[in-house]
Amino acid sequence: MTTYFRGALGIFLVCDITNLSSFYNLQYWLDTVREICGEHTVVALMANKADIMFGSPGSRQVLREQLLIFARDNRLIYEDECSAKANINVTQTF
């Protein structure tokens, strides 16, 4: 699996804001990326499923503050939450 990103110049780590375990798994993936690619690879964090907040805000399990702190502490690029389904902040992030 690591051959998919070996030598990558940039990586997006994606977290589902309705799934707390996806947030907890970010550290594993970040450690793996840095081990395989090194410190030179640019890593960005995307928090997906922002559209859920319109219809079912109680489904949120990952707070924006958690994402901001994780990004800051790990020197990641973080724009804002996005939604691939509703096309929210996807273009801006890329």
N, C-alpha and C positions, 0 to 999 in steps of 0.2 A: 504494500500500500504506500509506503514512503517514496517509492519511485515516482509517484505522481507529482510530487512537489520538490524532488531533489533538484537543486540548481535554480529554483524559482527566485525571481527578483522581488516578487510580492505575493502575499498570501492574505486571503480573507478568512477570518474565523467567524463563523455564524452561530448565533445563539437564538433559541426560540424563547421569547419572553413568557410563554405560557408553560414552559417546561423547565423547572428548576435544575434538573439533572443536566440539561444541556449547558447551563451556566457553569455548573461544577466541573463539567468535562473540558471547559476552555483551557484550564491550566495544563491538563494532560496534552492537549493538542498544541498549545503554545510551546511547551517543553519539547515535544517531538519535532516541531518545526525548527526550533532554534538548534536542536541537536543535529538535525539532518542538513539544514540550510545555513546555519550560522547566524551571527548577529547582523550581518549585512542585509539580510532579507527584510523588506518592509512588511510589517504585519498590521492589518486593519481589522477592527472588530465591527461586525454588523449584528444588530439586534433585530431579528425578524419577527413578523406577525403583529406589527403595530396596528393593523386593521382590526384586530380583535377588540381593541379598546372602544371602537364605535358601537359594537353590538353586545359585547360581553366583557365589560371591564373587570369583573370578578375573576376572570380566567387568568389574569396576570399573576405570575409567580416570581418574576425577576424584576426588581425595582431599577429604575433609571440610575439611581445613586450607586447601586452595586456595579452597574456597567461602567459608569464614569470612574469609579475608584479602581476597578480592575484595569481599565485602559490606562489610567494615569500611572498606577503602580508598575505596570509592565511595559510602559513606553509604547503604547499602541495608538494608531490613528483611530479616532472614533468621531463620526459625524453626528449621527442621531439614529433613532430607531427607524426601521424601514418596514415595508411590506411588499414582498414580491407579488402577492396576489392583487393588491390594490395599487401597485406602482407608486408607492410613497417613498420618497427619498432614495430610490434605487439609483437613478441617473446621477443625482448629486454626489452620492457616495463614490461611485466609480469615477 
